[in-house]
Amino acid sequence: MAERRGDRWISVAQSLLLHAALVGLVGYSWWVFHEETVPPPHTLAIEATVVDSHALAPAAPAPGKPQPVPEQEPEPTGPPAPTPDELAQRAKAAQEEADRAQHEIEDKRAAEAAEAKRLADEKAQEEEKRKEEEKRQQADQKRQAEEKRQAEEKRKAEDARKAEEARLRAQSEAELKRSLAAEEHVMAARSSGQLASWVAQIQARIQRAWLKPPSARPGIDCIVYVTQVPGGEVVNVSLGQCNGDAAVRESIMAAAYRASPLPQPPDPALFERNLEIHFNPNN
């Protein structure tokens, strides 16, 4: 955390006040020390001879002339001046005190910076936890939305499958009904003689188209298999059991091709792709 300019000036002012207090404390201690340590009076050993006071009396001063007053040396007052070692020790103690105070200030600043960093770290951790919680909630919402979408798609697919099955079932039932109806119709048409009449018409048409070969003899009786397409066009002819020779057999097959297109049935339901015709021209 950056130190502000106001905090730096406050620190400088505190340091100066601390140093001034230390210097005043040292001066006050020195003054008290000198006041309390007044040296005791010196007792001098004097050898003297008793004489008459008249003999020692000074001569009377001349009238009109003042006598000089002898000067007395001033007696020393207060404690003696400190020695250089004492001054050095006091300066060292003052410096140590100043260093201690400075260390206390620095320790206090370091503690404040550590506390500010701790608070900032806690705030950053809380912010990170908040962001992670938001991400988790968003992921949960996205997962729930995806699960809901998949469930909806699955439901729609199931509905579509059921609808398709119902449609196919209905279609199959309808086709089955149509097939049954067609079979019933064909059976009814065949039972009514329409199929036999149509086959007889085809048989007569082939026999009319037959060119009798010289080797043919009376009593020819052959089975002709004819394959036709809608519209009556003959696309294939083959013979089954036949009592004619090769020339007769070939002439019968040629007659079937010449008879194309064959007559159409009176009812389209009677149409047969593969027909079995009994060829008996003598009858």
N, C-alpha and C positions, 0 to 999 in steps of 0.2 A: 504494500500500500504506500503510495507516494506521500512524503511529508509535506505539509502545507507551509507556505512562507511565514504565516503568523505563528505557527508552532515553533519554527526555527528561531524567531526573534524572542519568543517567550523563553526558550531554552537558554539562549545567550544571556538574557537578562537575569534568569535564575542563577546561572553560573557566576556572573559578575557579582550579584548580591551575596552569594555564598562565599566568594573569595574575600569581599569587603568585610563580611562578618568574621571570617577567620583572622584577617589582619587586625581588626579591632579587638578580637579576643586575645590575640598574642600581645598587643600593646597594653591592654588592661591588666593582663597577668604580669607583665614586666613591671608596671607601676605598682601594683599591690605588693609584689615581691620586694621592691625597694623600700616601700613604706614600712613593711613589717620587720625587715632585717636591719634595724638601727644598731650600729656597732656600739658595744659597751664602752664607758669612759676608761681611758688609759691611766694607770697608776704608775707614776714615775718614782724611782728610788733616788732620793736627793741627800747628799752628804752636806751638812751645814754646821756652822760655828755660831754660837750664841754671842751676840754683840749687843752693845747698848743701843737702844733706839735713838738716844740723843746723838750718838756718834753717826748713826746712819741717816739722820734727818737731813734732808737736802737743804741746801742753802736757800734762804728766802729769795724769792724772785725780786728782781729789781722792780721798784714801783713804776707803774705805767707801761710795762711790757708784758703781753700775754704769753703764756707758756704753751708750747705745741702739745697737742694730745696724741699720744702714741697710737699708731694704727694697729688694730687687732686682726689677725687672720680669720676669715670666716670659717666657722666650723662646718665640716661636710654634713649634708643632710640627704636622706633617702638611701636606697640600696645601691650597691656598686653596679657599674655597667656590666651587662652580660659579656661573656667571653665569646670569641668567634665560634667555638665548638657548640656553645649553647645556642647561639643564633642559627647555626647550621641545623642543629637538631630540631629547633622550633620551626624553621622553614621546611624541613623534611616532614615534620608532623603535619604542618599546614597543607603541604602538597599531598600527603597521603589522605588527609581528610577531604581535600578537594577532589582527588581521584576517586575516593570512595563515594562521594556525593555524585560525581559524574557517572560512575558505574551504576549507582542506583537509578539515575535518570535513564541511562541506556537500557538497564534491565526492565524498567517500567515501560519504556517505548517498545522493547522487544516483546514483552508480555502483551501490550496492547495490540501490536502487529499480529502476534500469534492468535490472539482472541479474534481479531478481525478476520484473519485467514480462516480460522475454524468456522466462524459464522458464515463466511463466503462459501466454504466447502459444504457446509450443511445445506445452505440455500441451493447450491449447484446440485447436490445429491437429491434434494427434494424436487427440484425442477426435472432432473433426469428420471426420477421415479414417476413424476406426473406424466412426462412424455411417454414413458414405457406403458403406463396404464392406459393412456389415450390410444397408443398403438394396439394394445391388447384388445381394448373395446372395439376399435375399428376392425381388427381382424375377426373378432367374434361376430360383429354385425355383417361383415362380408361373408363369413362362413355360413351364417344363418340364412342370408339372402341367397347364397349359392345352393344351399340345401333346399330352400323353398322353391327356387327355380327348377332344380332337378326333379323335385317331387311333382311340381306342376307339369313339367314335360313328361314325366313318367305317367302321370294321370291322363294327360292328353293322348299319349301313345297308347295307353291301355284302352281309352275310349275309342280311339281310331281303330285299334285292332278288333274290339268287340263290334264296332259298326261294320268293319269289313267282313268279319265272320258272319254277321247277320245278313249283310248284302249277298255274300256268296251262298249262304244257306238258302236265302230267299230265291236267288237266281237258280241254284241247283234244284230247289223244289219246283220252281216254275218250269225249268227245262224238263224235269221229270214228269211234271203234269202234261207238258206239251208232247213229250215223247209217248207217254201213255195214251194221250188223246190221239196222237198220230197212229200209234199201233192199233188202237181201237177202230180208228177210221179205216186203216188199211184192211184190218180183219173184216170190217163191215163191207168194204168194197169188194174184197175177194169172195166173201161169202155171197155177195150179190151176183157173182158171175162176171163182173167187169174185167177182172184180171184174165180169166180164161178167154174172154172175148178178145182182149187186146193181144194176147199171145197167139190166138188163132189168126188174127189179122197179119201178124209178123210172119207166121208160118206160110200163109197164103202168098204173101208178097215175095218171100224167098223162092217158093216153088214156081211162081210165075216168072221169076227172073232166071230160072234154071234152063240152061241149054243142054238138052239131052245128048250125050255122046253115043256113037254107034254101038259101043260095047254094053250099053245099059240094057238090062233085061227087066221084065216085070217083077214086082215084089220088092223093089228097093226100099230098105228101111234103115235110116241112119239117125244118129243123135248129133245135132250141131250146137256147139257152144259159141255164142256171139257176145262180144263185149262192145257196149255202146257208151256214148257220152250223152249228157242232156242235149236234146235236139234231135236224137235219133241217129247220129253219125256212127257207123260201124268202124271200130278201130282195131278189132282182132277177131279172127274166126279160127276155130279148131273143131275137129271131128272126134266123136267118141266111138261108140260101137257102130259099125257100118258094114253091110253085106255087099257093097259095090266094089268094083276093081279100082285101080288107081285113077283111071280116067274119070270114073264116076265120082270118086271122092274129090278130085280137083274141081270138077264141074260144079259140085254142090258148094264148095267153099267160094268159088267165083260168084255163084249166084247170090250168096249171102252178102258179099261186098257190093254187087250190083244193086241189091235191094236197099242200100243206104241212100238217103236217110230212112230209117224205119218209122212206122207210124207211132205217133205219140199216144200215151194212154189217155183214156177219157178223164181220169182223175190223176193229177200229178203225184198223189200219194202212192200210186201203184207203180211208179217208175222203178225199174230194176236195171242196174248197170250190167250185170251178168245174166244172160238169158240162156235157158236150155230149150232148144226147139226140136221137135220130133219131125224129121223130114220123111214124108211118105207120099210121094207124088201120085201113086196109083190110087190113093183114096181121095 
